[in-house]
Amino acid sequence: MKKYSFISLASIALFALLMPACTPNAPSEDSLFVNEDKVKDITSDGKVYDLDEFCQKFMTEKGDYAPYRTRSLYVNGGDTIYLFSVDTIPTDGPGVYIRGRVATDDYGGNFYKTLVIQQIVKGDQQNLRISVDMGSASGLFHRGQEILIRCNGLAIGRYANQPQLCTPSYNNNIWAYTANQKVGWAPGRIPAPRFREAYTLIGKPEPQKLVYDVMDLATLDANYLQKFVDASGQIMTDKDSIRHADGRLVKITGVHFTGTCDNQGTEQNLVRYNPLTGEGNPEVADSYAYVFAPSTGNIGFPQSRYVANADNSAKVLVAASEYAKYAYYYVPEPKFEGSITGILGYYLDQPPSDKYPLTAAKWSITPCDMGDILPEAQAASAAPRWIPKEWEKDEPQPEE
């Protein structure tokens, strides 16, 4: 017995001695984040393009791929505008690189499999969307993380007029909503393994280096919302400027929610839930329910609610996904005023018509999460600050 006990103890001691040698070393900072010298080494085979320069060089109006979606293009005077396009970037040849700081996260569920990166060039923002088929991307790409991307073999295109780094994707899904208008090529998500090959993290996340254009709503209205649409609201006067403004980081001060939304160019009142009729129930695809984003029945289009300045002379939409964690939260009552922080965008997924006019209502701001929505809001009557509250079927609606 003693012999076996002695061997057992010796074995344990030997195992304990050898065990540290079998434990993998913790990854070093240098192996996860590169510095500027390493960036120069990586990009020595090609060029790092500014984001605007990259789009101008590789993204054409028509794109490489046909057939186009039926609703892809329209003629604006003598100018044919393609709302969906895909241009491939050469796989071989000199390296094609872009870099930018991640401006979004998906902890709030509002930027699903989408990144927006920002680059500051001569003091001004340049921005680009990246469509990546990667769940929980925020766990890897924290807001403020700068990334370098080798774009060779990827594509640049427009989805609903919004430029983005992508891969070509052909859709013939007969079950899609208005499927007959959506057959054809469009930007698709970059597969996760492919994107892992393409990106490199530069330094550690520094969210404080993100730049936001801080302004009131009247300034936003003058600089963006009305600037690119003519007086009749029917002509996109400067498609390149609209695309350049897409993805811009903004903070709009002194706004309140109006309790309204856009209905194909017409402002529509939101509806309080009525337990007797079922009207205003966000669970049953009632688009006018008094919450940020009622169910669409899994169609998945973004939904928006208007905010306005104090005298209601200027308005803009705040967009949310039905899959956002705050989708069923009540929209703040008009008496609460604060700021909205998010990503500016002009989503145009079909040619304008009498039914779908080309108006400033196509502009919207997409927040990342609830922390970007009226964080300092307080009622004009000096009542307590606005406290977010989620819709519950059996609870009474909040008073205005």
Secondary structure by P-SEA (a helix, b strand, c coil): caaaaaaaaaaaaaaaaacccccccccccccccccaaaaaaaaccbbbbcaaaaaaccccccccccccccccccccccbbbbccbbbbccccccbbbbbbcccccccccccccbbbbbbbcccbbbbbbbbcccccccccccccbbbbbbccccbbbbcccccccccbbbbcccccccccccccccbbbccaaaaaacccccccccccccccccccaaaaaaacccccccccccccccaaaaaaacbbbbbbcccccccccccccbbbbbbccccccccccccccccccccccccccccbbbbbbbbbcccccbbbbbbbbccccccccccccccbbbbbbbbbbbbbccccccccccccccbbbbbccccccccbbbbccccccbbbbbbbcccccccc
